[in-house]
Amino acid sequence: ASHPQLLPRHTLFVFVERPSCCRHLSAMQWLSSALSKGPDLKASVLDAGTEIKGCKLAWKLHEGKKKDDGTSVSIFSWEYTSSNSDDDLAAARNALRRLKTLRHPHVLQFIDGTEPADPVKPGAKIWIVTEHVQVLDTYLSKEPASTNREATSWGLCCVARALKFLNDDCKLVHGNLCRSSVVVSDSGDWKLGGFELVADGSDPSSLLRRCAHLRAARVMPPEVAKGQWQYLADANHSLDTWSFGCLIHEVYNGMLARPEDLKDTTCLPKEVVPLYQLTLKGNPAQRPNGDKVLTSAFFDTAMVWINKELAGLALKSAEQKEEFFVAMTEKIDSLPDLHLRYKVLPELLKAVEFGGGGTAAIAPMLKLGQRMSAEDFGKEVVPGVVRCFGSQDRATRIGLLQNLHTFADHLSPALVEKEIFPKLASGFTDAAPVLRELSAKSLVYLVPKLSERVINSQVLRALSALLQDSEGSIRCNTTICLGKISPFLSAATREKVLLPSFTRAVNDTFPPARIAALMSLSVTLEFFSAPDIARRVLPSVAMLTIDPERQVRENALTCLHAAVKRLEEMSKKVEEDARTAGTNVVAAPTVTEGGVIGWAATAAASTLSKQMWGTMGA
């Protein structure tokens, strides 16, 4: 720059300032640091990885996280070293390419991957990003096959289905099925991986045939050891079926030490022994293909049946769906918690919200939700339930309201007030009487979580309309509801609402509504002053002691006795207060939850009350 006359014309110089964080490095160090980035993947590698045991190629399994949404993933890596052969590199590349192109529910789900360009130098790596899984050895150490029949049967069924897809649909041979080539997803589904040697069985130059050093010799059938590959031309499945039998042995007995151990069936469940013996037939042509394997009685379990039915749920009619959900509710107790949480629950939520599952799908959904912690229930079940409250399908809303008592405790006040109540409120004026009635009953569980503003402005307005409904049962249950929520009303609201509502209801033309009014009066006497009891309650109730209905008369007498007893207590209280404080103030005792519960128990003891409350019995 000090001798510009020596520079050629039109020469352009660009000066780039080295970042301050790197100014202490030399130019070459800075350039090396800038270029040495991690793999260009859709996920971040979070750890150094753990080598997968039993795998002939030194694959490592890393924990990872997707960059776009933070979802947990698994990342497999293989590093090329100077000791690796060209076949090793070809096999690792084959694993990536096969996994990328083979899509099936029981094949390890591919997300992303990279491989180095040729020429490959030592230190270069192949990366494969998949759904989050754990190796089968780790899973079995926590969930032994011998103590978990349902999960093991379903897991082996998953592998058998993956092999059927590979052998029959793709006309390929896996060639290396063993414990290290099977992984387990978070939901407990077993997934087939380890695709290094996957090839066309009839190809004489395939990796399967020429890479003997990469095959797990312990799970190879006798004909492979003898080099008799011609059997694969007539029975494409024969090699993998033998290896599947070896996998059954290893699942229940641990790593196969020698071929002679395959004769020992002591540790195998009796249901799997016939299938096991068929897979190990000496004649390759006699080994069962995928279709025959899947007909084994070993796979006749609740977990296999539920997963099979869930997979075809979209094709079922409404009647078939209802039959399935009813049967499913009785079977889910035997399924593992993780499978219910990560596999079954999402399908049920979709069926309820989008798939026309209706009320039948709600029962198993909420039943398995009861096996979850309050925190997990709130995260995974409640959001779907909240969305369902906005459904236009009456059957879905009715099912939710009928089961509200099973999950109401998991609903936060903010969620109830902002999300659920606004959607539920339309039920108060719905044309269907059953929906109006259930909406009224739901207030027993929701009002404790609502603010005074919402109660005074919306809840009481809805109750006022329902107390005058054309359906007698709705007027009856609304009266009961008002009595139950009375402890959660402010003193001013109780004074303004309770007595006018109950004294009007005692004159209802529907006998159960009159009984409901009498019962509600009995349990809310604590909220009324002595003048109100004497001047308004007693005259209204006394007229019902001569009611044509016997149950009305009996409840009227019970209410009269309670009212008189209450007046006696208040009279004594006046005298005690006068002696101790010199005042005539009557202090009304605070209502206790026991009072309401006592009434609820009394109501439940009555056949009539059971009919009024139905499934929401007190």
Secondary structure, DSSP 8 states (H G I E B T S, - for coil): ---GGGS-TT---------GGGTTS-HHHHHHHHH------SEEE-S--EE-TT-SS--EEEEEEETTT--EEEEEEEE--TT--HHHHHHHHHHHHHHHH---TTB--EEEEE---SS--TT-EEEEEEESEEEHHHHHHHS-GGG-HHHHHHHHHHHHHHHHIIIIIS--B----SGGGEEEETTS-EEE---TT-B-TT-TTSHHHH-GGGS-GGG--HHHHTT-TTHHHH-TTHHHHHHHHHHHHHHHH-S---GGGGG--TTS-TTTHHHHHHHT-SSGGGS--HHHHTT-GGG-SHHHHHHHHHHTGGGS-HHHHHHHHHHHHHHGGGS-HHHIIIIIHHHHHHHHHTS--HHHHHHHHHHHHTTS-HHHHHHHTHHHHHHHHT-S-HHHHHHHHHTHHHHGGG--HHHIIIIIHHHHGGGGG-SSHHHHHHHHHHHHHHGGGS-HHHIIIIIHHHHHHHTT-SSHHHHHHHHHHHHHHGGGS-HHHHHHHHHHHHHHHTT-SSHHHHHHHHHHHHHSGGGS-HHHIIIIIHHHHHGGGG-SSHHHHHHHHHHHHHHHHHHHHHHHHHHHHHHHHS----------HHHHHHHHHHHHHSHHHHHHHGGG--
